[in-house]
Amino acid sequence: MAKLFSRKALTVTFAVLGLTLAGGGIAAAQPDAGSAPAADRVGQAVGQPQISPEDARAARQAMRAGPSANAVPGSVSFAVVNANGTLARGWDAVSVTKYGAGQYQVVFNHDVSRSGYVATIGIAVDCCIPPSGEIGVAPRLATPNGVFVQTRNSAGSPADRGFHLVVADPVVTAPPLAPPTSPGNPQG
């Protein structure tokens, strides 16, 4: 089992390295309620559009469908999204909603609220160099299986950019087992 997790850790490491070397902007986020502005802690995320009832219903439906059969704790999910907000490909990504210039919501089929997110500006095809720009990621407001992505041009203004998003799920470990006890065991 440890070998499985070490392969997953190696995969995540190479994915992050590849995204870093690919160029464009790169951002990483991990939710931390203790350091979030007060507006974020009460559900009014600064800069994120409010989630519509239809989007909330679709996100809940995706959660009910559950993760893919191959999903294990410590696994990686991803989405490759075109600048127009369409999902080009992905693993466990079920939908993308484009809200405005450079504002996207990516919904996965499992809870990603305790995961780490890494994103970079990129394109979905095997040609060309992606446009320059910046990218930021955050947990999606009121959507435990969603990630909010904001893309900007190099001047810092919101702009539509394609991107690659990697979601690394935490490894869940069980508490250590107690040693077996037996009548002849002086330790037990």
Disulfide bonds with the S-S distance in Angstrom:
none
